[in-house]
Amino acid sequence: MTETNHFETLADEIIYEGQFKALFHQNGIVELVWDKDIRIITLQVLENVKEALYQFGQGKRMPVYVATFAFMEVSEDAKQFTATPEAQQYTLANAVQIDNLAKKIMYNFFLKFYGLTIPSKAFKNKAEAFKWLLSHT
């Protein structure tokens, strides 16, 4: 099996219509794929992410890969929630796909301002992100 196929082999998925699809890969990584029509990540969306992680891991912490796309925003209450122990309860490590300098600057500012207690890092591609996440399992 090639490395790429290993990353794309799914064990399960959960869909929150209009928000995101949570993909549970056989290697133990949860990938969040945002709905094409979502423009703002709200507190409710993040609570649904937490619920999906709980369902996949049955209460254990999971490595998470998050893809982004242009014009996404995060509400202020959602930003504040991400830094809480409650929000990070089921996340082992967090890899975020960053495809341009503006997103990287915003992500780094977010990490410094809100802070996370879990390992978090930005990546240009999925393969590098998955490799890093697997090093935390």
N, C-alpha and C positions, 0 to 999 in steps of 0.2 A: 504494500500500500504506500503510495506517495505521501509526502508531508502535506501537500495541498488537500488530497482526499481525506486524510486524517482530520484536518481542520474542518472539513465540510460534512463529516458524517454526523448526522443528528440522531439523538436518542429520544427527543421529545420537543414539543413546542407549545407555547401558550400565546394566544392572540387576544389583545385588548383592542377591539375595533376602534379606529380613529386615533389610537395612541401609539402602540408599538406591538411588535412580535418579539417574544423571548424565545430564543433557540437554545436548547440544551444539547451541546455537543458531547459525543461519546468520551472525549478527553476530559470532561468535567467542567469545561468553560461554558458560561452562559453569555450569549451574544444578544444585545438589544438592537433591534432594527426598527427605527422610527417609522411610523406611518407617513406616507408621502405628503399627506395634507396637514400634518401637525406643524404648528408654527411656534407654540409656546409650551414649555414643560411646566406644568403646574404641580402643586403639592399633591393633588389627587393622582396624577400620573406617577409621581415618585412612590406613593403608597402602593400603587399597583405593581410597580417594579419590585418593591420589597416583597409583596405577596408572591409574585412569580418566583423570586429567588427562594423564598421559604418552601414553596411547593416542590421545586426541583431538588433542593438540598435537604428537605425534611428537617430544617432548623440548623443545618451546618452552614458554615461560611463557604461561599462559592467565588471563584475568580470570574470577573465580569469584563467583557469587551463591549465598548459602546462606539458605534459609528455615528458620525454627525453629518449634517449637510447644511448648505447655505440658508441663511435667514431663520435659523432656530434661535429662540430666546428662552430664558428660564425666569420664571416669576420670582420676585423677591422672597416670598415665603418658602418657595421650593429651594432656593439657594441656601437659605438659612437652615432648612431641614437637612440638607445634605451633610452638614458638618456635625450633626448630632449622633450620639451613639445609637439611637433608635434607627436612623437611616442606614447606618453602616453595619447593623446587626448581622446581616447575612452576606456581607461582601468581604471576601478574603483579600482581594487585590483588584484594582480598577485600571484598565487600559482604555484610553480614549483615542480614537482615530482623529488626527488633526491633519488637514490637507492643505493649509495655507498659513502664512505668517500671522495674519490677523487673528485667526482662531487660536494659534499657539500663544500669542500675547494675552488674549482673553483668558485662556485656560490657566496660564501661569499666574495671572492676577487673581483668578478665582481661588487657586490653591493657597496662595499667600494670604488672601483676605479672609477666606472662610475656613481654610485648613481642613485636612482630613487626617484621621488617625490610622488609616489603612494605606498601604503602599499604592501610589497612584502615579501614572506616567502617561505621557502622550506619545503616539507613534504615527508615522506616515503610512504604514501598511499593516494589514491584518496579520501576515505571517510573523513579523517581528513582535507584534503585540501578543499573539498567542504563545510564542516561545517564551517571552518574559512572564506571562501569566502562569505558564506551566512550571516555571522555576519557583513559584510561590505555593505550589500545591504539595 
